[in-house]
């Protein structure tokens, strides 16, 4: 099932399927290493607009909820 990254629960694994949003938003996400086909895992969740943290390719990345909503993922089984 495909959903936005900000909809995952803590410690959930998923694979990035696609990036949405404007060209500049997609470029920034790509610069952070969030590439389609990459496996990611949520570490901390966004509470009241705070950033959420994900682990991607061995790095911890903090994303604002607005940016995370542009990362479409498929939950791992």
SULRA-V757230 format. One record per helix or strand. SS is the DSSP state (hx for helix, st for strand). FROM is the first residue (numbers start at 1). TO is the last residue. If there is no record, write none. Layout:
ss: (SS:SS)
from: (FROM:FROM)
to: (TO:TO)
This chain:
ss: (st:hx:st:hx:st:st:st:hx:st)
from: (2:5:13:23:39:52:59:65:71)
to: (4:7:19:31:44:56:63:68:75)
